[in-house]
Amino acid sequence: MITIGSIGDILSILRRRALVMGVTVLVGGALSFAYAKSKPHSYAASALMQIETPRTFNEDPRGSNSTRIAASYWLQLVQARLMVRDNILDLIDQFGLYADLPSLRAEEKIGLFHRSIGIETVSGGMPAFGAEQWPGLLRVTATMPSPELAAAVANELAGKVLDLNASTQTERAVETLRFYSEEEQRLMQQIERVENEMAEFRNANLDYLPTVLDNRPDELRAIEGELTTLGGELLEERAKLAELTAKPQLSTVEQRTQERITSQLQVLMAREAQLRNRVDEIRGSGQRTANAQAQMDSYDRRLTLLRDQLSEVAGRRANAETAQRMDEEYRGDQFILLERAVPPEYPVASGRRKLMVMGLAASMMLATMIALALEVLRPILRSASQIERASGLRPVVTLPDLPRQQKPD
């Protein structure tokens, strides 16, 4: 049973186990020192590039100048294409990286390479109000076991950034031009299809479509006037016929007059029916004319809208062609290599001191635990205070530790 009731008890334990603790601390410190010394140095080299605002891509399929490609998206696009699996494996094979670790899998090598590479952006100046801040500098850093290897990898990465930027610009310019060219062809085909439909409808409804020589309104007014005249003549003839019919006895002349009036009424009624049928026909054709004209107006609106879209797309296609020519002329002006990476003279902090301090602290903790374990394995009451705490009885007499005397020879 171990009882620790005061600092004196702790100091007493440490004093009794000083030899064991000292050996443990010395061994742990030596092992920590050896492990820290075995850690290789790391050297970091950086290449610095200047970034200009993109000159091209002002004509984007998603909008015009107001939707220019975002700075963050552009840099992420270049970095993503740089750090793809195939590029990393090519760089590892090119520089013979991790050749001393043949047991590593490809995924583990890629992970190590990712941790040894850094791509940082530095914003250039204050942005305009409402505009995105475009980075001014791009720093590519490689951390490798040797200075020459770090500089070579950093310069290779910087060169790939330049190449990928140029290829990305070209691909995007070509893609934009192809999009607007295809959109222009699609609109032209759609316009041609609507014009063909419009021509077919006009030919099928030629009789109902209004023309410059359309005299149906005048004809309708003339028919209405003639019907009014016929109505008056019919009333007059019917009145004469009624007057003759009311007589009980008709003379030969009156009978001939009655027959003439009856024949005249039949002619007038036939003419009235003919005119009314024509009126119905004209009014029915007018309704069909209105429907046909509405359909023609619909075709005209569709053609106007499509032609406006075609005009806008043609303008953007022309701008895209200009952007492509500008890209061919200024392809390398967006990313400019300001400073190549040079082999560093001094290594970066490798963490050796931290490893030694942590190893020494762990050795001291282990030594303390060993001392306490030895006390637990051999529980001895060594002082009056410990006896009193363990049994509740105060010792009457305590004998001090007497130094051992050597026996005489």
C-alpha positions in Angstrom: 0.0 0.0 0.0 1.4 3.4 -1.0 0.4 6.5 0.7 1.4 10.0 -0.5 0.2 12.7 1.7 2.6 15.5 1.2 5.3 16.9 -1.1 7.9 15.4 1.3 6.6 11.9 0.5 6.9 12.6 -3.3 10.4 14.0 -2.8 11.3 10.9 -0.8 10.1 8.6 -3.5 12.1 10.5 -6.1 15.2 10.4 -3.9 14.9 6.7 -3.3 14.3 6.0 -7.1 16.8 8.5 -8.4 19.1 5.9 -9.9 16.3 4.2 -11.8 14.8 7.4 -13.0 18.2 8.8 -14.0 19.0 5.7 -16.1 15.5 5.9 -17.7 15.9 9.6 -18.6 19.4 9.1 -20.0 18.4 6.1 -22.1 15.2 7.9 -23.4 17.2 11.1 -24.1 19.8 9.2 -26.0 17.2 7.4 -28.1 15.4 10.6 -28.8 18.7 12.3 -29.9 19.5 9.4 -32.2 16.1 9.4 -33.7 16.2 13.2 -34.3 19.6 13.0 -35.8 18.3 10.3 -38.2 15.7 12.6 -39.6 16.9 14.0 -42.9 17.1 17.8 -43.6 14.5 19.3 -45.9 15.2 22.1 -48.3 12.5 24.4 -49.8 12.9 26.3 -53.1 10.3 28.7 -54.6 9.6 30.1 -58.0 7.7 33.4 -58.3 5.3 34.3 -61.1 3.4 37.4 -61.9 -0.3 37.1 -62.7 -2.1 39.5 -65.1 -5.8 39.9 -65.4 -7.0 37.7 -68.3 -7.2 39.5 -71.6 -9.6 37.2 -73.3 -12.8 35.3 -72.4 -14.8 38.6 -72.2 -17.3 36.8 -74.4 -18.5 33.9 -72.3 -21.4 31.6 -73.1 -22.9 32.5 -69.7 -22.9 36.3 -70.3 -20.9 39.3 -71.5 -18.2 41.4 -69.9 -20.0 41.4 -66.5 -19.5 37.7 -66.1 -15.8 37.5 -66.8 -14.2 34.4 -65.4 -13.6 34.6 -61.6 -10.1 34.9 -60.4 -10.5 32.2 -57.8 -12.0 29.8 -60.3 -9.3 30.4 -62.8 -6.5 29.7 -60.3 -8.3 26.6 -59.0 -8.7 25.4 -62.6 -5.0 25.7 -63.3 -4.0 24.2 -60.0 -6.4 21.3 -60.4 -5.0 20.5 -63.9 -1.5 20.8 -62.5 -2.0 18.4 -59.6 -3.9 15.6 -61.4 -2.7 12.0 -60.8 -0.9 11.5 -64.1 1.1 14.7 -63.9 2.2 13.9 -60.3 3.3 10.4 -61.3 5.2 11.8 -64.3 7.1 14.2 -62.0 7.9 11.4 -59.5 9.3 9.3 -62.3 11.1 12.2 -63.9 13.0 13.1 -60.7 13.2 9.7 -59.2 11.4 10.7 -56.0 10.9 8.2 -53.2 13.1 5.7 -54.9 14.5 4.7 -51.5 11.0 3.7 -50.5 10.1 0.9 -53.0 7.3 -0.4 -50.8 5.2 2.7 -51.2 2.1 2.5 -53.3 1.3 5.1 -56.0 -1.4 6.7 -53.8 1.0 7.0 -50.9 3.6 8.6 -53.2 1.0 11.1 -54.5 0.1 12.0 -50.9 3.7 12.6 -50.0 4.2 14.8 -53.1 1.0 16.8 -52.3 2.4 17.5 -48.8 5.8 18.6 -50.2 4.3 21.1 -52.7 2.8 24.5 -52.0 1.1 26.9 -54.3 0.3 30.3 -52.7 -1.2 33.4 -54.2 -0.6 37.0 -53.1 -3.2 39.6 -53.8 -2.1 42.5 -55.9 -3.4 45.8 -54.6 -6.9 46.9 -53.7 -9.7 45.9 -56.0 -12.2 48.3 -57.6 -15.5 48.7 -56.0 -17.7 45.7 -56.7 -14.9 43.8 -58.5 -13.1 40.7 -57.4 -9.5 41.1 -56.3 -7.2 39.4 -58.8 -4.0 37.9 -57.3 -0.8 39.6 -58.4 1.7 36.9 -57.6 1.9 33.1 -57.5 4.5 31.3 -55.5 5.3 27.7 -56.3 7.3 26.0 -53.5 8.8 22.5 -53.4 10.3 20.9 -50.3 12.7 18.1 -51.1 15.6 16.3 -49.4 18.3 18.2 -51.3 18.6 21.8 -52.4 19.2 21.0 -56.1 16.2 18.7 -56.2 13.9 21.3 -54.5 14.9 23.9 -57.1 14.5 21.6 -60.0 11.0 20.4 -58.9 9.9 24.0 -58.2 11.1 25.2 -61.7 9.4 22.2 -63.4 6.1 23.0 -61.6 6.4 26.7 -62.6 6.9 25.7 -66.2 3.9 23.4 -66.1 1.8 26.2 -64.7 2.8 28.4 -67.7 2.0 25.6 -70.2 -1.3 24.7 -68.5 -2.3 28.4 -68.4 -1.6 28.8 -72.1 -3.5 25.6 -73.0 -6.4 26.4 -70.8 -6.7 29.9 -72.4 -6.6 28.3 -75.9 -9.1 25.6 -75.0 -11.5 28.1 -73.5 -11.2 30.5 -76.4 -11.8 27.6 -78.9 -14.7 26.3 -76.8 -16.3 29.8 -76.7 -16.0 30.3 -80.4 -17.3 26.8 -81.2 -20.3 27.4 -78.9 -21.3 30.7 -80.6 -20.7 29.2 -84.1 -23.0 26.2 -83.3 -25.6 28.6 -81.7 -25.5 30.7 -84.9 -26.0 27.7 -87.1 -28.9 26.5 -84.9 -30.6 29.8 -85.0 -30.2 30.0 -88.8 -31.7 26.6 -89.2 -34.6 27.5 -86.9 -35.3 30.7 -88.9 -35.3 28.7 -92.1 -37.7 26.2 -90.7 -40.1 28.9 -89.5 -39.9 30.7 -92.9 -40.8 27.4 -94.6 -43.7 26.8 -92.3 -44.9 30.4 -92.9 -44.7 30.0 -96.7 -46.7 26.7 -96.5 -49.3 28.3 -94.4 -49.6 31.3 -96.7 -50.0 29.1 -99.8 -52.6 26.9 -98.0 -54.7 30.0 -96.9 -54.1 32.3 -99.8 -57.8 32.9 -100.3 -58.3 34.1 -96.8 -55.3 36.3 -96.3 -55.8 40.0 -96.8 -54.2 41.6 -99.8 -54.0 45.0 -101.4 -56.8 44.1 -103.9 -59.1 42.8 -101.2 -62.6 44.3 -102.1 -64.7 42.3 -99.7 -65.6 45.3 -97.4 -66.8 47.3 -100.5 -68.6 44.3 -101.8 -70.3 43.8 -98.4 -71.5 47.4 -98.3 -72.8 47.2 -101.9 -74.7 44.0 -101.0 -76.2 45.6 -98.0 -77.4 48.5 -100.1 -78.8 46.2 -102.7 -80.6 44.2 -100.0 -82.2 47.4 -98.7 -83.4 48.3 -102.2 -84.7 44.7 -102.7 -86.5 44.9 -99.3 -88.4 48.1 -100.5 -89.3 46.5 -103.9 -90.5 43.4 -102.2 -92.8 45.4 -99.9 -94.2 47.3 -102.8 -94.8 44.2 -104.9 -96.4 42.4 -102.0 -98.7 45.3 -101.3 -99.8 45.3 -105.0 -100.3 41.5 -104.9 -102.4 41.8 -101.7 -104.6 44.5 -103.2 -105.3 42.3 -106.2 -105.9 39.2 -104.1 -108.5 41.0 -102.0 -110.7 41.6 -105.1 -113.4 39.0 -105.6 -113.3 39.0 -109.3 -110.3 39.9 -111.4 -110.3 41.0 -115.0 -108.0 39.5 -117.6 -105.7 42.4 -117.4 -105.6 42.2 -113.6 -104.9 38.4 -113.7 -102.0 39.1 -116.0 -100.8 41.8 -113.6 -101.1 39.3 -110.7 -99.0 36.7 -112.5 -96.4 39.3 -113.4 -96.2 40.5 -109.8 -96.0 36.9 -108.5 -93.2 36.2 -111.0 -91.4 39.4 -110.0 -91.7 38.5 -106.3 -90.0 35.1 -107.0 -87.2 36.8 -108.8 -86.7 39.4 -106.1 -86.8 36.7 -103.3 -84.3 34.5 -105.1 -82.0 37.5 -105.5 -82.4 38.4 -101.8 -81.5 34.8 -100.8 -78.5 34.9 -103.1 -77.3 38.2 -101.6 -77.8 37.0 -98.0 -75.8 33.8 -98.8 -73.1 35.9 -100.2 -73.1 38.1 -97.0 -72.8 34.9 -94.9 -70.0 33.7 -97.0 -68.1 37.0 -96.8 -68.5 37.2 -93.0 -67.3 33.5 -92.6 -64.3 34.2 -94.8 -63.6 37.3 -92.7 -63.4 35.1 -89.6 -61.0 32.7 -91.3 -59.0 35.7 -92.5 -58.7 37.0 -89.0 -57.4 33.6 -87.8 -55.0 33.3 -90.7 -53.7 36.8 -90.1 -53.2 36.0 -86.4 -51.2 33.0 -87.3 -49.1 35.0 -89.8 -48.5 37.6 -87.0 -47.3 34.8 -84.8 -44.9 33.7 -87.4 -43.6 37.3 -87.8 -43.0 37.6 -84.0 -41.1 34.3 -84.0 -39.0 35.4 -86.9 -38.3 38.8 -85.3 -37.2 37.2 -82.0 -35.0 34.6 -83.8 -33.4 37.3 -86.0 -32.7 39.4 -82.9 -31.1 36.4 -81.2 -29.1 35.7 -84.4 -27.8 39.2 -84.5 -26.7 39.1 -80.9 -25.0 35.7 -81.3 -23.3 36.8 -84.5 -21.9 39.8 -82.6 -20.6 37.6 -79.8 -19.1 35.1 -82.2 -17.2 38.0 -83.8 -16.0 39.0 -80.3 -15.0 35.4 -79.7 -13.0 35.4 -82.9 -11.2 38.6 -81.8 -10.6 37.0 -78.4 -9.1 34.0 -80.0 -6.7 36.1 -82.1 -5.7 38.1 -79.0 -5.1 34.8 -77.2 -2.7 33.7 -80.0 -0.9 37.0 -79.7 -0.8 37.4 -75.9 -0.9 33.7 -74.8 2.1 34.0 -72.5 1.3 37.4 -71.0 -1.0 36.3 -68.2 1.5 34.2 -66.2 5.0 35.7 -66.3 7.9 33.9 -64.6 9.6 36.6 -62.4 12.1 34.5 -60.5 13.3 31.0 -61.0 13.9 28.8 -58.0 17.5 28.5 -56.9 19.0 25.9 -54.6 18.6 27.1 -51.0 21.7 27.4 -48.8 20.1 26.4 -45.5 17.5 23.7 -44.7 14.1 24.5 -43.4 13.2 23.6 -39.8 13.2 19.8 -39.7 11.7 19.5 -36.2 14.8 17.8 -34.7 14.8 20.1 -31.7 11.1 19.5 -31.1 11.6 15.7 -31.4 14.4 15.8 -28.8 12.4 17.9 -26.4 9.3 15.7 -26.8 11.5 12.6 -26.3 13.1 14.0 -23.2 9.7 14.9 -21.7 8.4 11.4 -22.5 11.5 9.9 -20.8 10.9 11.9 -17.7 7.2 10.9 -17.6 8.2 7.2 -18.1 10.8 7.5 -15.3 8.2 8.9 -12.9 5.8 6.1 -13.8 8.5 3.5 -13.2 9.3 5.0 -9.8 5.6 5.0 -8.8 5.2 1.4 -10.1 8.2 0.3 -8.0 6.6 1.9 -4.9 3.3 0.1 -5.6 5.0 -3.3 -6.1 6.8 -2.8 -2.7 4.5 -0.9 -0.4 6.4 0.0 2.8 5.4 2.5 5.5 8.5 4.5 5.9 7.5 7.4 8.2 5.3 8.1 11.2 2.9 10.2 9.2 2.4 7.3 6.8 1.7 4.9 9.7 -0.8 7.3 11.3 -2.6 7.8 7.9 -2.7 4.0 7.3 -3.7 2.8 10.8 -5.2 5.9 12.5 -2.7 5.4 15.4 0.1 7.7 16.3 3.4 6.0 16.9 4.9 6.5 20.4 8.5 6.1 19.4 10.2 6.4 16.0 13.7 5.2 15.3 15.7 7.4 12.9 17.6 5.9 10.0 21.1 5.3 11.2 23.9 5.2 8.7 25.3 1.8 8.2 28.8 1.3 9.7 31.3 -0.8 7.9 32.4 -3.9 9.6 36.1 -3.8 10.7 38.4 -6.0 8.8 
